[in-house]
Amino acid sequence: THAQNLAIGQAVRSILARSFQIPMTRELALIDGELPKTMMIKKICDLADASTFQGGNIVFVAPDEKVHELRLQFQALEIHNDVFGVREAKGLEFDACALLGFFGHFDELGSNDEWQNVLRWLSSSSTTTKTSSTGEKVDGLLLTDCDYRLSAPDVSDEAMMLYTALTRARNHLYLIELESASRGKQQSKSLAQFAFRRLKDLGLVKPVSFIKEGQVEEITPAEHKARGVLYVTQALNMSRNMEPFSNVKGKFMEAMSRFAPEKGNDKDLLDKCEKHLDALTKMHGLMKFAKEKFLRGGAYNLEGRFAEVLEFEQMASEFFSQFLCDSFLVTEIHAVRLLIEEVFFRTPYEKHFKSICATVKELEQGVV
């Protein structure tokens, strides 16, 4: 990243160093760039308004707790930008990145006063080891003690979350907050507005009322493929987090569209993506079948279900025959084997299915 993006990241890192004794990093930037930009919007739908936002190439990063709802809102508004949670985005970098709703989220968590205090401390002339009042005033208020290791430990997690999100941008960095997140509060009490004002006064950001960062159709084939891979990563994370399968399938479909001939033009990735979706679909089919046919009163009961057991065995056999030797599908193979053990072990069918599971487990280990 460039020096201007690094500066705001280091400011947040200094909060961690001062208030929680977490060491500063020794990062250096070799080039200069534009100041990160801040923008307040009234509602999420403002991002669908071309007079406010033209950012087809921007990847959004949001607090993990907000991602699912945000994706649904984007889908309803036909906003096609990628959205990542902080955990999903960790280790990834994007040329243009927008952080959405972080200060509003911290406000909702009840950290308003602590964040306003640590942001004021950024203007202190004291060393970062100093946490008790220095007699300095910022915005007309005395700096108060900011050693929050015991009194507000959650602020450490919030600051680390913000730091991680800020450092996802290689080039263009935006911070976007919703005015509605502070509805009912006096303007002076809005953490988002306070944070943007403090960061501006420190020369770390530039406020804007319009963002233009390219349209999706301008993306190169290589970028389309990279986005497709990120979509697959998102889909797998959604699956592991037990999100509705329709959402997981939708994300895979988005990935496949990026590998298609008119975009990324990568048949190998397209085939792998289609196969992975097929495996997940059949895995969920087996789980649904077991639940509907064998689960009674909160426990599996196979009495009088011989025909259904045979049908399940046929479905499972076809699943293993198709996917067992694929190293990309180890998680799905493992999940189906565990399902079989859960349903059939400690039943009259145990001996038969135990033999199947032993063979599958042996082949699983060979693939890994």
Secondary structure, DSSP 8 states (H G I E B T S, - for coil): --HHHHHHHHHHHHHHHHHH---------SS-----EEEEESSGGGGG-TTTEE-TT-EEEE-HHHHHHHHHHHHHHT----EEEHHHHTT--EEEEEEESHHHHHHHTT-HHHHHHHHHHTT--S-TT--S--S-EETTEE------TTT-THHHHHHHHHHHHHTTEEEEEEEEEEGGGGTTS-GGG-HHHHHHHHHHHTTS-EE-S-EE---GGG--HHHHHHHHHHHHHHHHHHHHTT--HHHHHHHHHHHHHHHSTTTT--HHHHHHHHHHHHHHHHHHHHHHHHHHHHEETTEE--TT-HHHHHHHHHHHHHHHHHHTT-GGGHHHHHHHHHHHHHHHTTSTTHHHHHHHHHHHHHHHHHH-
